[in-house]
Amino acid sequence: MKNNTITRAMTSDGNARIVIVNTTGITNSAIKYHHLSPTAAAALGRSLAAVSMIGIFLKNPSDSATLSFSGDGVCGKIIAVSDYAGNVKGYIQNPSADLPPNSMGKLDVAGAVGQGSMSVVRDIGEKEPYIGVTPIVSGEIAEDITNYFATSEQIPTVCGLGVLIDTDHSCKASGGFMIQLMPGADENFISELEKRMTLVYSVSAYFDRGLSNEEIAKEILGEKIKFDIFDENEISYKCDCTRQRTENALFSLPISDINDMINDGKQIEVCCRFCDKKYIFTIDDLKRIRDNHI
């Protein structure tokens, strides 16, 4: 089994496209960067797997997809971003968010996310990005992705996501799958797929067993549904922050705010919310930014 891989496939009859993603290493990176509690790790980990599968269908290197949850649960806002290759980065407002186990004895991701809205933003280089917003239907992430595609994009979709947290609070297994029906999908195929979905158990357990993405696809689809692998690529937790981008953000502030920072007489530290990298700006740096403002 390879951690951090994404696999795209198509059923041999052309009825559906399939994506399987293993994000075990990616979730561990998120835990390391953000010092996540188990529940927060499960919520952000599922979101990262989901957005990777959305992002992999972007066409250009400069394209990006952003998945966000704005719920009233203890997690606060969750943001997950993918590039066109499926590489991701993410942020959770309350990284220490935790709740008692739910009625099934599992991490209560739904309770931690709460009620509110989720959005998918695709920035594909046009004047305005494509934005789709739907209500959070469960907070379990996978069900919300399924509902989003059905209602906002009219694409019948099945999504499964899972994050297994170990006793030391590291991620033992993480990943997901997404199956989308193509236009004109055969009714017999749909019926068989629906039968197969009733047999799918804990998604993280597939990855915990050490199965490859292809082996997981075979287990999920069964013997009757054949498929062909389109491609398989390694992905990573990849933040694209730079000092210049951080400086540009400071430059966008009102001059009065920059002057206030200068008058405080102390250097400032700006921390990237996605990777926790810190950028130091001295008083001279702030003065230069202010002077360029004028």
C-alpha positions in Angstrom: 0.0 0.0 0.0 1.2 3.5 -0.9 0.2 6.4 1.4 -0.8 9.6 -0.3 -1.9 8.3 -3.7 -4.9 9.2 -5.8 -6.3 6.8 -8.5 -8.7 7.6 -11.2 -10.7 4.9 -13.1 -13.6 4.5 -15.3 -16.0 1.5 -15.4 -15.3 -0.6 -18.5 -18.9 0.1 -19.7 -18.5 3.8 -19.3 -21.3 4.2 -16.8 -19.3 5.8 -14.0 -16.0 7.4 -13.1 -14.2 6.4 -9.9 -11.7 8.1 -7.6 -9.9 6.4 -4.7 -7.5 8.5 -2.5 -5.2 7.4 0.3 -4.4 10.4 2.5 -2.9 8.7 5.6 0.3 10.6 5.4 -1.5 13.8 4.5 -3.7 13.6 7.6 -0.6 13.0 9.7 0.9 16.2 8.2 -2.2 18.1 9.1 -2.1 16.8 12.7 1.6 17.8 12.9 1.0 21.3 11.5 -2.1 22.1 13.5 -1.7 20.0 16.7 -5.2 18.5 16.1 -7.4 16.7 18.6 -8.7 13.3 17.4 -12.1 14.8 16.4 -10.6 17.8 14.6 -8.2 15.4 12.8 -11.1 13.3 11.6 -13.1 16.4 10.4 -10.1 18.0 8.6 -8.8 14.7 7.4 -12.1 13.8 5.7 -12.3 17.3 4.2 -8.8 17.0 2.7 -9.6 13.6 1.2 -12.8 15.0 -0.3 -11.3 18.1 -1.8 -8.4 16.1 -3.3 -10.9 14.0 -5.2 -12.7 17.2 -6.4 -9.4 18.9 -7.4 -8.1 16.0 -9.4 -10.6 16.8 -12.2 -9.4 20.4 -12.6 -7.6 20.9 -15.9 -4.8 23.5 -15.5 -1.9 23.8 -13.1 -3.1 27.2 -11.9 -6.6 25.9 -11.1 -7.7 25.2 -7.5 -10.7 23.9 -5.6 -11.7 25.0 -2.1 -14.1 23.1 0.1 -15.3 24.8 3.2 -17.7 24.1 6.1 -19.2 26.9 8.1 -21.0 25.1 10.8 -22.1 26.0 14.4 -20.2 23.1 16.0 -17.0 23.2 18.1 -14.7 22.8 15.0 -15.7 26.2 13.7 -14.8 26.9 10.1 -13.0 24.2 8.1 -11.2 25.0 4.9 -9.5 22.5 2.6 -7.8 23.4 -0.7 -6.6 21.2 -3.6 -4.6 22.0 -6.7 -5.3 20.3 -10.1 -3.0 17.3 -9.2 -4.8 16.5 -5.9 -2.2 18.0 -3.6 -3.9 19.6 -0.6 -3.7 22.0 2.4 -6.2 22.7 5.1 -7.2 24.8 8.1 -9.6 24.3 11.0 -10.6 27.2 13.2 -10.5 25.2 16.5 -7.8 22.5 16.2 -8.4 21.3 19.8 -12.1 20.7 19.2 -13.2 17.5 20.7 -16.5 15.8 21.8 -17.4 12.6 23.5 -17.9 9.6 21.2 -21.3 9.4 19.4 -23.9 6.8 20.0 -21.9 4.3 17.9 -18.8 4.8 19.9 -17.0 6.7 17.1 -15.6 10.2 16.8 -18.5 12.6 16.7 -17.5 14.5 13.6 -21.1 15.4 12.8 -21.5 17.0 16.2 -18.2 18.8 15.9 -19.1 20.3 12.5 -22.7 21.2 13.4 -25.3 22.8 11.2 -24.7 25.5 8.6 -23.5 25.6 5.1 -20.8 24.0 2.9 -19.3 25.5 -0.3 -17.2 24.4 -3.2 -15.2 27.1 -5.0 -13.4 26.2 -8.3 -11.0 28.9 -9.4 -10.2 28.0 -13.1 -8.7 31.4 -14.1 -11.9 33.0 -15.3 -13.1 36.5 -14.1 -15.2 34.9 -11.4 -14.7 31.5 -9.7 -17.5 28.9 -9.8 -19.2 28.8 -6.3 -21.7 26.2 -5.2 -23.3 26.4 -1.7 -25.5 23.8 0.0 -26.7 23.3 3.5 -24.8 20.9 5.7 -27.0 17.8 5.8 -25.2 15.7 8.3 -21.7 17.1 9.1 -20.2 13.7 8.4 -18.6 15.3 5.3 -19.1 12.3 2.9 -22.9 12.7 3.0 -22.5 16.4 2.5 -20.3 15.9 -0.6 -22.9 13.5 -2.0 -25.7 16.0 -1.4 -23.7 18.8 -2.9 -23.1 17.1 -6.2 -26.7 15.9 -6.5 -28.3 19.3 -5.7 -25.7 21.9 -6.9 -24.2 20.1 -9.9 -26.8 17.5 -10.7 -24.3 14.7 -10.8 -25.4 11.5 -9.0 -22.5 10.7 -6.7 -21.6 8.3 -4.0 -18.8 9.4 -1.6 -17.2 7.5 1.3 -14.6 9.0 3.6 -12.8 7.7 6.7 -10.1 8.7 9.2 -8.8 6.2 11.8 -7.0 7.8 14.7 -4.6 5.7 16.7 -4.2 5.7 20.5 -1.3 8.1 20.2 -3.5 10.5 18.3 -1.7 9.9 15.0 -3.6 8.9 11.9 -3.5 5.2 11.4 -5.5 5.2 8.1 -7.2 7.9 6.1 -8.8 8.2 2.6 -11.9 8.0 0.6 -13.7 7.1 -2.6 -16.1 8.9 -5.0 -18.2 7.3 -7.7 -20.0 9.5 -10.2 -22.6 8.3 -12.7 -22.0 9.5 -16.3 -24.9 10.9 -18.4 -27.1 8.1 -19.6 -25.9 5.5 -17.2 -27.6 2.1 -17.6 -30.4 1.3 -15.1 -29.1 -2.2 -14.6 -25.6 -0.7 -13.7 -27.2 1.7 -11.3 -29.1 -1.1 -9.6 -25.9 -3.2 -9.2 -24.0 -0.2 -7.9 -26.8 0.5 -5.3 -26.5 -3.1 -4.1 -22.7 -2.8 -3.8 -23.0 0.4 -1.7 -25.1 -1.3 0.9 -22.1 -3.6 1.5 -19.5 -0.9 2.0 -18.3 -0.8 5.6 -15.9 1.5 7.4 -13.9 3.3 4.7 -10.8 3.8 6.9 -10.8 0.0 7.5 -10.1 -0.6 3.8 -6.9 1.5 4.1 -6.0 0.1 7.5 -6.0 -3.4 6.0 -3.1 -2.3 3.7 -5.1 -2.5 0.5 -4.0 -0.6 -2.6 -6.4 1.9 -4.2 -7.1 -0.6 -7.0 -7.8 -3.4 -4.5 -10.2 -1.1 -2.6 -12.0 -0.3 -5.8 -12.4 -4.0 -6.5 -13.8 -4.7 -3.0 -16.3 -1.8 -3.3 -17.5 -2.5 -6.8 -17.5 -6.3 -6.7 -16.9 -8.9 -9.4 -19.7 -7.7 -11.7 -18.6 -4.1 -12.2 -15.3 -4.0 -14.1 -13.2 -0.9 -14.4 -10.0 0.4 -16.0 -7.4 2.5 -14.2 -6.9 5.9 -15.9 -4.0 7.0 -13.8 -2.4 6.9 -10.3 -0.3 9.7 -8.8 1.4 10.5 -5.5 0.0 13.6 -3.7 1.1 15.5 -0.6 0.1 18.1 1.9 1.5 21.1 0.0 1.3 24.7 1.2 2.3 27.4 -1.4 2.8 30.2 1.1 5.8 32.5 0.6 7.2 35.6 2.2 6.2 37.6 -0.8 2.6 36.5 -0.6 2.6 37.3 3.1 4.0 40.7 2.4 1.3 41.3 -0.2 -1.3 40.6 2.4 0.2 43.2 4.7 0.3 45.6 1.8 -3.4 45.2 1.4 -4.0 46.5 4.9 -5.1 50.1 5.4 -2.1 52.5 6.0 -3.5 53.3 9.4 -3.2 49.7 10.5 0.4 49.5 9.2 1.2 52.8 11.1 -0.2 51.3 14.3 2.1 48.3 13.9 5.1 50.6 13.3 4.2 52.8 16.3 4.1 49.7 18.5 7.8 49.6 17.9 8.0 45.8 17.7 8.6 43.4 14.8 5.5 41.3 13.9 5.2 37.6 13.3 2.8 36.4 10.6 1.9 32.7 10.8 0.5 30.8 7.8 -2.8 29.3 8.9 -2.3 26.3 6.6 1.3 25.2 7.5 2.1 27.2 10.6 5.2 28.7 8.9 6.2 32.0 10.5 7.3 35.1 8.7 9.0 37.9 10.6 8.7 41.6 9.6 10.8 44.2 11.2 9.9 47.8 11.7 12.0 48.7 8.7 10.1 46.1 6.7 6.8 47.6 7.8 8.0 51.1 6.9 9.0 49.9 3.4 5.6 48.4 2.9 3.9 51.6 4.1 6.1 53.8 1.9 5.3 51.7 -1.2 1.6 52.1 -0.2 1.8 55.9 -0.8 
